[in-house]
């Protein structure tokens, strides 16, 4: 029983940290978070340059 609680807590921490990272990146103006170019993504092949935002 204790193992299940620990596993759930670890998963919640990971999901929370990822959500916070995405929120901060979007707030800073990154259109394509997964792209290494970040804010200046225009010529890479990640597909972010086609997004309209």
PDBQT receptor file of N, H, CA, C and O in Angstrom, charges set to zero:
ATOM      1  N   UNK A   1       0.818  -1.198   0.000  1.00  0.00    +0.000 N 
ATOM      2  CA  UNK A   1       0.000   0.000   0.000  1.00  0.00    +0.000 C 
ATOM      3  C   UNK A   1       0.863   1.264   0.000  1.00  0.00    +0.000 C 
ATOM      4  O   UNK A   1       0.565   2.213  -0.726  1.00  0.00    +0.000 OA
ATOM      5  N   UNK A   2       1.909   1.287   0.792  1.00  0.00    +0.000 N 
ATOM      6  H   UNK A   2       2.151   0.517   1.382  1.00  0.00    +0.000 HD
ATOM      7  CA  UNK A   2       2.784   2.446   0.865  1.00  0.00    +0.000 C 
ATOM      8  C   UNK A   2       3.523   2.667  -0.453  1.00  0.00    +0.000 C 
ATOM      9  O   UNK A   2       3.774   3.807  -0.843  1.00  0.00    +0.000 OA
ATOM     10  N   UNK A   3       3.870   1.578  -1.137  1.00  0.00    +0.000 N 
ATOM     11  H   UNK A   3       3.665   0.652  -0.820  1.00  0.00    +0.000 HD
ATOM     12  CA  UNK A   3       4.541   1.710  -2.431  1.00  0.00    +0.000 C 
ATOM     13  C   UNK A   3       3.649   2.417  -3.437  1.00  0.00    +0.000 C 
ATOM     14  O   UNK A   3       4.129   3.247  -4.208  1.00  0.00    +0.000 OA
ATOM     15  N   UNK A   4       2.370   2.107  -3.444  1.00  0.00    +0.000 N 
ATOM     16  H   UNK A   4       1.980   1.433  -2.818  1.00  0.00    +0.000 HD
ATOM     17  CA  UNK A   4       1.431   2.739  -4.373  1.00  0.00    +0.000 C 
ATOM     18  C   UNK A   4       1.334   4.239  -4.117  1.00  0.00    +0.000 C 
ATOM     19  O   UNK A   4       1.276   5.029  -5.059  1.00  0.00    +0.000 OA
ATOM     20  N   UNK A   5       1.316   4.626  -2.863  1.00  0.00    +0.000 N 
ATOM     21  H   UNK A   5       1.362   3.984  -2.098  1.00  0.00    +0.000 HD
ATOM     22  CA  UNK A   5       1.237   6.042  -2.517  1.00  0.00    +0.000 C 
ATOM     23  C   UNK A   5       2.501   6.766  -2.979  1.00  0.00    +0.000 C 
ATOM     24  O   UNK A   5       2.428   7.881  -3.496  1.00  0.00    +0.000 OA
ATOM     25  N   UNK A   6       3.639   6.141  -2.796  1.00  0.00    +0.000 N 
ATOM     26  H   UNK A   6       3.699   5.236  -2.376  1.00  0.00    +0.000 HD
ATOM     27  CA  UNK A   6       4.902   6.746  -3.220  1.00  0.00    +0.000 C 
ATOM     28  C   UNK A   6       4.949   6.885  -4.736  1.00  0.00    +0.000 C 
ATOM     29  O   UNK A   6       5.378   7.916  -5.253  1.00  0.00    +0.000 OA
ATOM     30  N   UNK A   7       4.514   5.862  -5.442  1.00  0.00    +0.000 N 
ATOM     31  H   UNK A   7       4.165   5.024  -5.021  1.00  0.00    +0.000 HD
ATOM     32  CA  UNK A   7       4.503   5.909  -6.913  1.00  0.00    +0.000 C 
ATOM     33  C   UNK A   7       3.580   7.011  -7.406  1.00  0.00    +0.000 C 
ATOM     34  O   UNK A   7       3.945   7.757  -8.314  1.00  0.00    +0.000 OA
ATOM     35  N   UNK A   8       2.399   7.127  -6.830  1.00  0.00    +0.000 N 
ATOM     36  H   UNK A   8       2.102   6.520  -6.092  1.00  0.00    +0.000 HD
ATOM     37  CA  UNK A   8       1.451   8.165  -7.230  1.00  0.00    +0.000 C 
ATOM     38  C   UNK A   8       2.032   9.546  -6.932  1.00  0.00    +0.000 C 
ATOM     39  O   UNK A   8       1.894  10.462  -7.743  1.00  0.00    +0.000 OA
ATOM     40  N   UNK A   9       2.672   9.703  -5.789  1.00  0.00    +0.000 N 
ATOM     41  H   UNK A   9       2.785   8.959  -5.131  1.00  0.00    +0.000 HD
ATOM     42  CA  UNK A   9       3.274  10.995  -5.439  1.00  0.00    +0.000 C 
ATOM     43  C   UNK A   9       4.375  11.369  -6.420  1.00  0.00    +0.000 C 
ATOM     44  O   UNK A   9       4.460  12.524  -6.836  1.00  0.00    +0.000 OA
ATOM     45  N   UNK A  10       5.212  10.423  -6.795  1.00  0.00    +0.000 N 
ATOM     46  H   UNK A  10       5.143   9.485  -6.457  1.00  0.00    +0.000 HD
ATOM     47  CA  UNK A  10       6.296  10.700  -7.743  1.00  0.00    +0.000 C 
ATOM     48  C   UNK A  10       5.726  11.077  -9.106  1.00  0.00    +0.000 C 
ATOM     49  O   UNK A  10       6.212  12.013  -9.741  1.00  0.00    +0.000 OA
ATOM     50  N   UNK A  11       4.715  10.370  -9.557  1.00  0.00    +0.000 N 
ATOM     51  H   UNK A  11       4.320   9.610  -9.041  1.00  0.00    +0.000 HD
ATOM     52  CA  UNK A  11       4.091  10.680 -10.847  1.00  0.00    +0.000 C 
ATOM     53  C   UNK A  11       3.463  12.074 -10.806  1.00  0.00    +0.000 C 
ATOM     54  O   UNK A  11       3.582  12.827 -11.772  1.00  0.00    +0.000 OA
ATOM     55  N   UNK A  12       2.805  12.424  -9.716  1.00  0.00    +0.000 N 
ATOM     56  H   UNK A  12       2.708  11.812  -8.931  1.00  0.00    +0.000 HD
ATOM     57  CA  UNK A  12       2.199  13.748  -9.594  1.00  0.00    +0.000 C 
ATOM     58  C   UNK A  12       3.250  14.855  -9.596  1.00  0.00    +0.000 C 
ATOM     59  O   UNK A  12       3.030  15.920 -10.172  1.00  0.00    +0.000 OA
ATOM     60  N   UNK A  13       4.379  14.610  -8.960  1.00  0.00    +0.000 N 
ATOM     61  H   UNK A  13       4.558  13.744  -8.492  1.00  0.00    +0.000 HD
ATOM     62  CA  UNK A  13       5.462  15.597  -8.965  1.00  0.00    +0.000 C 
ATOM     63  C   UNK A  13       6.008  15.775 -10.379  1.00  0.00    +0.000 C 
ATOM     64  O   UNK A  13       6.266  16.903 -10.800  1.00  0.00    +0.000 OA
ATOM     65  N   UNK A  14       6.186  14.694 -11.108  1.00  0.00    +0.000 N 
ATOM     66  H   UNK A  14       5.977  13.778 -10.766  1.00  0.00    +0.000 HD
ATOM     67  CA  UNK A  14       6.701  14.774 -12.478  1.00  0.00    +0.000 C 
ATOM     68  C   UNK A  14       5.720  15.509 -13.384  1.00  0.00    +0.000 C 
ATOM     69  O   UNK A  14       6.125  16.375 -14.161  1.00  0.00    +0.000 OA
ATOM     70  N   UNK A  15       4.451  15.179 -13.295  1.00  0.00    +0.000 N 
ATOM     71  H   UNK A  15       4.122  14.476 -12.665  1.00  0.00    +0.000 HD
ATOM     72  CA  UNK A  15       3.438  15.842 -14.120  1.00  0.00    +0.000 C 
ATOM     73  C   UNK A  15       3.327  17.318 -13.743  1.00  0.00    +0.000 C 
ATOM     74  O   UNK A  15       3.183  18.172 -14.618  1.00  0.00    +0.000 OA
ATOM     75  N   UNK A  16       3.392  17.617 -12.469  1.00  0.00    +0.000 N 
ATOM     76  H   UNK A  16       3.510  16.923 -11.758  1.00  0.00    +0.000 HD
ATOM     77  CA  UNK A  16       3.330  19.008 -12.024  1.00  0.00    +0.000 C 
ATOM     78  C   UNK A  16       4.521  19.815 -12.511  1.00  0.00    +0.000 C 
ATOM     79  O   UNK A  16       4.366  20.958 -12.941  1.00  0.00    +0.000 OA
ATOM     80  N   UNK A  17       5.706  19.229 -12.444  1.00  0.00    +0.000 N 
ATOM     81  H   UNK A  17       5.832  18.301 -12.094  1.00  0.00    +0.000 HD
ATOM     82  CA  UNK A  17       6.901  19.928 -12.916  1.00  0.00    +0.000 C 
ATOM     83  C   UNK A  17       6.841  20.169 -14.423  1.00  0.00    +0.000 C 
ATOM     84  O   UNK A  17       7.223  21.239 -14.896  1.00  0.00    +0.000 OA
ATOM     85  N   UNK A  18       6.367  19.188 -15.169  1.00  0.00    +0.000 N 
ATOM     86  H   UNK A  18       6.057  18.319 -14.785  1.00  0.00    +0.000 HD
ATOM     87  CA  UNK A  18       6.232  19.348 -16.620  1.00  0.00    +0.000 C 
ATOM     88  C   UNK A  18       5.200  20.428 -16.951  1.00  0.00    +0.000 C 
ATOM     89  O   UNK A  18       5.412  21.235 -17.856  1.00  0.00    +0.000 OA
ATOM     90  N   UNK A  19       4.103  20.441 -16.231  1.00  0.00    +0.000 N 
ATOM     91  H   UNK A  19       3.930  19.785 -15.496  1.00  0.00    +0.000 HD
ATOM     92  CA  UNK A  19       3.077  21.457 -16.458  1.00  0.00    +0.000 C 
ATOM     93  C   UNK A  19       3.601  22.854 -16.152  1.00  0.00    +0.000 C 
ATOM     94  O   UNK A  19       3.323  23.799 -16.889  1.00  0.00    +0.000 OA
ATOM     95  N   UNK A  20       4.345  22.984 -15.084  1.00  0.00    +0.000 N 
ATOM     96  H   UNK A  20       4.571  22.216 -14.485  1.00  0.00    +0.000 HD
ATOM     97  CA  UNK A  20       4.922  24.274 -14.722  1.00  0.00    +0.000 C 
ATOM     98  C   UNK A  20       5.925  24.737 -15.777  1.00  0.00    +0.000 C 
ATOM     99  O   UNK A  20       5.966  25.921 -16.114  1.00  0.00    +0.000 OA
ATOM    100  N   UNK A  21       6.730  23.817 -16.297  1.00  0.00    +0.000 N 
ATOM    101  H   UNK A  21       6.696  22.855 -16.022  1.00  0.00    +0.000 HD
ATOM    102  CA  UNK A  21       7.686  24.145 -17.348  1.00  0.00    +0.000 C 
ATOM    103  C   UNK A  21       6.961  24.642 -18.600  1.00  0.00    +0.000 C 
ATOM    104  O   UNK A  21       7.367  25.640 -19.195  1.00  0.00    +0.000 OA
ATOM    105  N   UNK A  22       5.903  23.958 -18.999  1.00  0.00    +0.000 N 
ATOM    106  H   UNK A  22       5.573  23.147 -18.516  1.00  0.00    +0.000 HD
ATOM    107  CA  UNK A  22       5.137  24.352 -20.181  1.00  0.00    +0.000 C 
ATOM    108  C   UNK A  22       4.481  25.711 -19.963  1.00  0.00    +0.000 C 
ATOM    109  O   UNK A  22       4.500  26.557 -20.856  1.00  0.00    +0.000 OA
ATOM    110  N   UNK A  23       3.905  25.925 -18.790  1.00  0.00    +0.000 N 
ATOM    111  H   UNK A  23       3.890  25.238 -18.064  1.00  0.00    +0.000 HD
ATOM    112  CA  UNK A  23       3.260  27.198 -18.475  1.00  0.00    +0.000 C 
ATOM    113  C   UNK A  23       4.260  28.344 -18.558  1.00  0.00    +0.000 C 
ATOM    114  O   UNK A  23       3.968  29.372 -19.170  1.00  0.00    +0.000 OA
ATOM    115  N   UNK A  24       5.431  28.184 -17.955  1.00  0.00    +0.000 N 
ATOM    116  H   UNK A  24       5.668  27.349 -17.458  1.00  0.00    +0.000 HD
ATOM    117  CA  UNK A  24       6.441  29.237 -17.978  1.00  0.00    +0.000 C 
ATOM    118  C   UNK A  24       6.955  29.489 -19.389  1.00  0.00    +0.000 C 
ATOM    119  O   UNK A  24       7.177  30.639 -19.769  1.00  0.00    +0.000 OA
ATOM    120  N   UNK A  25       7.148  28.432 -20.169  1.00  0.00    +0.000 N 
ATOM    121  H   UNK A  25       6.968  27.498 -19.860  1.00  0.00    +0.000 HD
ATOM    122  CA  UNK A  25       7.638  28.588 -21.533  1.00  0.00    +0.000 C 
ATOM    123  C   UNK A  25       6.621  29.329 -22.389  1.00  0.00    +0.000 C 
ATOM    124  O   UNK A  25       6.990  30.211 -23.164  1.00  0.00    +0.000 OA
ATOM    125  N   UNK A  26       5.362  28.985 -22.259  1.00  0.00    +0.000 N 
ATOM    126  H   UNK A  26       5.062  28.268 -21.630  1.00  0.00    +0.000 HD
ATOM    127  CA  UNK A  26       4.314  29.663 -23.026  1.00  0.00    +0.000 C 
ATOM    128  C   UNK A  26       4.188  31.116 -22.589  1.00  0.00    +0.000 C 
ATOM    129  O   UNK A  26       3.972  31.996 -23.422  1.00  0.00    +0.000 OA
ATOM    130  N   UNK A  27       4.320  31.375 -21.303  1.00  0.00    +0.000 N 
ATOM    131  H   UNK A  27       4.496  30.660 -20.626  1.00  0.00    +0.000 HD
ATOM    132  CA  UNK A  27       4.222  32.735 -20.779  1.00  0.00    +0.000 C 
ATOM    133  C   UNK A  27       5.370  33.595 -21.291  1.00  0.00    +0.000 C 
ATOM    134  O   UNK A  27       5.198  34.797 -21.496  1.00  0.00    +0.000 OA
ATOM    135  N   UNK A  28       6.543  32.993 -21.499  1.00  0.00    +0.000 N 
ATOM    136  H   UNK A  28       6.683  32.017 -21.332  1.00  0.00    +0.000 HD
ATOM    137  CA  UNK A  28       7.694  33.719 -22.012  1.00  0.00    +0.000 C 
ATOM    138  C   UNK A  28       7.657  33.888 -23.529  1.00  0.00    +0.000 C 
ATOM    139  O   UNK A  28       8.536  34.543 -24.089  1.00  0.00    +0.000 OA
ATOM    140  N   UNK A  29       6.673  33.321 -24.201  1.00  0.00    +0.000 N 
ATOM    141  H   UNK A  29       5.958  32.789 -23.746  1.00  0.00    +0.000 HD
ATOM    142  CA  UNK A  29       6.513  33.525 -25.631  1.00  0.00    +0.000 C 
ATOM    143  C   UNK A  29       7.052  32.427 -26.516  1.00  0.00    +0.000 C 
ATOM    144  O   UNK A  29       7.100  32.606 -27.733  1.00  0.00    +0.000 OA
ATOM    145  N   UNK A  30       7.463  31.294 -25.966  1.00  0.00    +0.000 N 
ATOM    146  H   UNK A  30       7.425  31.148 -24.977  1.00  0.00    +0.000 HD
ATOM    147  CA  UNK A  30       7.922  30.184 -26.797  1.00  0.00    +0.000 C 
ATOM    148  C   UNK A  30       6.733  29.549 -27.489  1.00  0.00    +0.000 C 
ATOM    149  O   UNK A  30       5.829  29.032 -26.832  1.00  0.00    +0.000 OA
ATOM    150  N   UNK A  31       6.732  29.585 -28.815  1.00  0.00    +0.000 N 
ATOM    151  H   UNK A  31       7.467  30.004 -29.348  1.00  0.00    +0.000 HD
ATOM    152  CA  UNK A  31       5.630  28.983 -29.558  1.00  0.00    +0.000 C 
ATOM    153  C   UNK A  31       5.794  27.474 -29.657  1.00  0.00    +0.000 C 
ATOM    154  O   UNK A  31       4.815  26.728 -29.654  1.00  0.00    +0.000 OA
ATOM    155  N   UNK A  32       7.033  27.041 -29.744  1.00  0.00    +0.000 N 
ATOM    156  H   UNK A  32       7.828  27.647 -29.747  1.00  0.00    +0.000 HD
ATOM    157  CA  UNK A  32       7.321  25.626 -29.918  1.00  0.00    +0.000 C 
ATOM    158  C   UNK A  32       8.241  25.181 -28.790  1.00  0.00    +0.000 C 
ATOM    159  O   UNK A  32       9.453  25.383 -28.871  1.00  0.00    +0.000 OA
ATOM    160  N   UNK A  33       7.703  24.596 -27.769  1.00  0.00    +0.000 N 
ATOM    161  H   UNK A  33       6.719  24.433 -27.704  1.00  0.00    +0.000 HD
ATOM    162  CA  UNK A  33       8.462  24.267 -26.571  1.00  0.00    +0.000 C 
ATOM    163  C   UNK A  33       9.464  23.149 -26.824  1.00  0.00    +0.000 C 
ATOM    164  O   UNK A  33      10.569  23.186 -26.283  1.00  0.00    +0.000 OA
ATOM    165  N   UNK A  34       9.115  22.174 -27.618  1.00  0.00    +0.000 N 
ATOM    166  H   UNK A  34       8.218  22.144 -28.058  1.00  0.00    +0.000 HD
ATOM    167  CA  UNK A  34       9.995  21.044 -27.848  1.00  0.00    +0.000 C 
ATOM    168  C   UNK A  34      11.133  21.328 -28.801  1.00  0.00    +0.000 C 
ATOM    169  O   UNK A  34      12.063  20.529 -28.911  1.00  0.00    +0.000 OA
ATOM    170  N   UNK A  35      11.076  22.443 -29.488  1.00  0.00    +0.000 N 
ATOM    171  H   UNK A  35      10.321  23.092 -29.399  1.00  0.00    +0.000 HD
ATOM    172  CA  UNK A  35      12.095  22.794 -30.474  1.00  0.00    +0.000 C 
ATOM    173  C   UNK A  35      13.285  23.448 -29.788  1.00  0.00    +0.000 C 
ATOM    174  O   UNK A  35      13.112  24.246 -28.867  1.00  0.00    +0.000 OA
ATOM    175  N   UNK A  36      14.476  23.118 -30.227  1.00  0.00    +0.000 N 
ATOM    176  H   UNK A  36      14.617  22.470 -30.976  1.00  0.00    +0.000 HD
ATOM    177  CA  UNK A  36      15.667  23.713 -29.630  1.00  0.00    +0.000 C 
ATOM    178  C   UNK A  36      15.817  25.186 -29.998  1.00  0.00    +0.000 C 
ATOM    179  O   UNK A  36      16.555  25.913 -29.332  1.00  0.00    +0.000 OA
ATOM    180  N   UNK A  37      15.129  25.637 -31.048  1.00  0.00    +0.000 N 
ATOM    181  H   UNK A  37      14.530  25.047 -31.588  1.00  0.00    +0.000 HD
ATOM    182  CA  UNK A  37      15.219  27.033 -31.452  1.00  0.00    +0.000 C 
ATOM    183  C   UNK A  37      14.364  27.936 -30.566  1.00  0.00    +0.000 C 
ATOM    184  O   UNK A  37      14.610  29.140 -30.488  1.00  0.00    +0.000 OA
ATOM    185  N   UNK A  38      13.363  27.364 -29.899  1.00  0.00    +0.000 N 
ATOM    186  H   UNK A  38      13.164  26.386 -29.962  1.00  0.00    +0.000 HD
ATOM    187  CA  UNK A  38      12.536  28.126 -28.974  1.00  0.00    +0.000 C 
ATOM    188  C   UNK A  38      11.749  29.234 -29.630  1.00  0.00    +0.000 C 
ATOM    189  O   UNK A  38      10.926  28.977 -30.508  1.00  0.00    +0.000 OA
ATOM    190  N   UNK A  39      11.994  30.478 -29.211  1.00  0.00    +0.000 N 
ATOM    191  H   UNK A  39      12.664  30.687 -28.498  1.00  0.00    +0.000 HD
ATOM    192  CA  UNK A  39      11.239  31.622 -29.726  1.00  0.00    +0.000 C 
ATOM    193  C   UNK A  39      11.512  31.908 -31.196  1.00  0.00    +0.000 C 
ATOM    194  O   UNK A  39      10.646  32.435 -31.895  1.00  0.00    +0.000 OA
ATOM    195  N   UNK A  40      12.697  31.568 -31.668  1.00  0.00    +0.000 N 
ATOM    196  H   UNK A  40      13.400  31.140 -31.100  1.00  0.00    +0.000 HD
ATOM    197  CA  UNK A  40      13.077  31.935 -33.028  1.00  0.00    +0.000 C 
ATOM    198  C   UNK A  40      12.932  30.780 -34.008  1.00  0.00    +0.000 C 
ATOM    199  O   UNK A  40      13.696  30.691 -34.969  1.00  0.00    +0.000 OA
ATOM    200  N   UNK A  41      11.988  29.914 -33.790  1.00  0.00    +0.000 N 
ATOM    201  H   UNK A  41      11.367  29.986 -33.009  1.00  0.00    +0.000 HD
ATOM    202  CA  UNK A  41      11.789  28.757 -34.659  1.00  0.00    +0.000 C 
ATOM    203  C   UNK A  41      11.170  29.207 -35.979  1.00  0.00    +0.000 C 
ATOM    204  O   UNK A  41       9.987  29.546 -36.028  1.00  0.00    +0.000 OA
ATOM    205  N   UNK A  42      11.960  29.211 -37.040  1.00  0.00    +0.000 N 
ATOM    206  H   UNK A  42      12.920  28.936 -37.000  1.00  0.00    +0.000 HD
ATOM    207  CA  UNK A  42      11.462  29.604 -38.353  1.00  0.00    +0.000 C 
ATOM    208  C   UNK A  42      11.881  28.635 -39.441  1.00  0.00    +0.000 C 
ATOM    209  O   UNK A  42      11.136  28.409 -40.395  1.00  0.00    +0.000 OA
ATOM    210  N   UNK A  43      13.061  28.063 -39.306  1.00  0.00    +0.000 N 
ATOM    211  H   UNK A  43      13.666  28.246 -38.531  1.00  0.00    +0.000 HD
ATOM    212  CA  UNK A  43      13.562  27.266 -40.420  1.00  0.00    +0.000 C 
ATOM    213  C   UNK A  43      13.852  25.811 -40.052  1.00  0.00    +0.000 C 
ATOM    214  O   UNK A  43      14.411  25.080 -40.870  1.00  0.00    +0.000 OA
ATOM    215  N   UNK A  44      13.497  25.383 -38.881  1.00  0.00    +0.000 N 
ATOM    216  H   UNK A  44      13.043  25.976 -38.217  1.00  0.00    +0.000 HD
ATOM    217  CA  UNK A  44      13.753  23.981 -38.534  1.00  0.00    +0.000 C 
ATOM    218  C   UNK A  44      12.612  23.100 -39.056  1.00  0.00    +0.000 C 
ATOM    219  O   UNK A  44      11.598  23.618 -39.523  1.00  0.00    +0.000 OA
ATOM    220  N   UNK A  45      12.763  21.823 -38.983  1.00  0.00    +0.000 N 
ATOM    221  H   UNK A  45      13.587  21.402 -38.604  1.00  0.00    +0.000 HD
ATOM    222  CA  UNK A  45      11.774  20.896 -39.525  1.00  0.00    +0.000 C 
ATOM    223  C   UNK A  45      10.837  20.342 -38.458  1.00  0.00    +0.000 C 
ATOM    224  O   UNK A  45      10.307  19.242 -38.617  1.00  0.00    +0.000 OA
ATOM    225  N   UNK A  46      10.627  21.074 -37.393  1.00  0.00    +0.000 N 
ATOM    226  H   UNK A  46      11.057  21.968 -37.264  1.00  0.00    +0.000 HD
ATOM    227  CA  UNK A  46       9.777  20.553 -36.309  1.00  0.00    +0.000 C 
ATOM    228  C   UNK A  46       8.301  20.817 -36.558  1.00  0.00    +0.000 C 
ATOM    229  O   UNK A  46       7.458  20.231 -35.880  1.00  0.00    +0.000 OA
ATOM    230  N   UNK A  47       7.964  21.672 -37.502  1.00  0.00    +0.000 N 
ATOM    231  H   UNK A  47       8.649  22.148 -38.053  1.00  0.00    +0.000 HD
ATOM    232  CA  UNK A  47       6.567  21.958 -37.805  1.00  0.00    +0.000 C 
ATOM    233  C   UNK A  47       6.016  23.145 -37.043  1.00  0.00    +0.000 C 
ATOM    234  O   UNK A  47       4.849  23.496 -37.222  1.00  0.00    +0.000 OA
ATOM    235  N   UNK A  48       6.803  23.761 -36.216  1.00  0.00    +0.000 N 
ATOM    236  H   UNK A  48       7.750  23.476 -36.071  1.00  0.00    +0.000 HD
ATOM    237  CA  UNK A  48       6.326  24.895 -35.419  1.00  0.00    +0.000 C 
ATOM    238  C   UNK A  48       6.164  26.144 -36.252  1.00  0.00    +0.000 C 
ATOM    239  O   UNK A  48       5.325  26.990 -35.941  1.00  0.00    +0.000 OA
ATOM    240  N   UNK A  49       6.942  26.276 -37.295  1.00  0.00    +0.000 N 
ATOM    241  H   UNK A  49       7.623  25.589 -37.548  1.00  0.00    +0.000 HD
ATOM    242  CA  UNK A  49       6.866  27.491 -38.100  1.00  0.00    +0.000 C 
ATOM    243  C   UNK A  49       5.548  27.576 -38.848  1.00  0.00    +0.000 C 
ATOM    244  O   UNK A  49       5.164  28.659 -39.289  1.00  0.00    +0.000 OA
ATOM    245  N   UNK A  50       4.841  26.454 -39.003  1.00  0.00    +0.000 N 
ATOM    246  H   UNK A  50       5.153  25.574 -38.645  1.00  0.00    +0.000 HD
ATOM    247  CA  UNK A  50       3.548  26.480 -39.669  1.00  0.00    +0.000 C 
ATOM    248  C   UNK A  50       2.416  26.842 -38.723  1.00  0.00    +0.000 C 
ATOM    249  O   UNK A  50       1.318  27.171 -39.173  1.00  0.00    +0.000 OA
ATOM    250  N   UNK A  51       2.664  26.787 -37.414  1.00  0.00    +0.000 N 
ATOM    251  H   UNK A  51       3.556  26.520 -37.049  1.00  0.00    +0.000 HD
ATOM    252  CA  UNK A  51       1.611  27.122 -36.456  1.00  0.00    +0.000 C 
ATOM    253  C   UNK A  51       1.340  28.609 -36.496  1.00  0.00    +0.000 C 
ATOM    254  O   UNK A  51       2.258  29.417 -36.636  1.00  0.00    +0.000 OA
ATOM    255  N   UNK A  52       0.078  28.964 -36.372  1.00  0.00    +0.000 N 
ATOM    256  H   UNK A  52      -0.668  28.308 -36.258  1.00  0.00    +0.000 HD
ATOM    257  CA  UNK A  52      -0.298  30.370 -36.373  1.00  0.00    +0.000 C 
ATOM    258  C   UNK A  52      -0.678  30.785 -34.973  1.00  0.00    +0.000 C 
ATOM    259  O   UNK A  52      -1.684  30.344 -34.417  1.00  0.00    +0.000 OA
ATOM    260  N   UNK A  53       0.158  31.652 -34.416  1.00  0.00    +0.000 N 
ATOM    261  H   UNK A  53       0.975  32.010 -34.868  1.00  0.00    +0.000 HD
ATOM    262  CA  UNK A  53      -0.116  32.159 -33.074  1.00  0.00    +0.000 C 
ATOM    263  C   UNK A  53       0.682  33.374 -32.822  1.00  0.00    +0.000 C 
ATOM    264  O   UNK A  53       0.595  33.957 -31.741  1.00  0.00    +0.000 OA
TER     265      UNK A  53
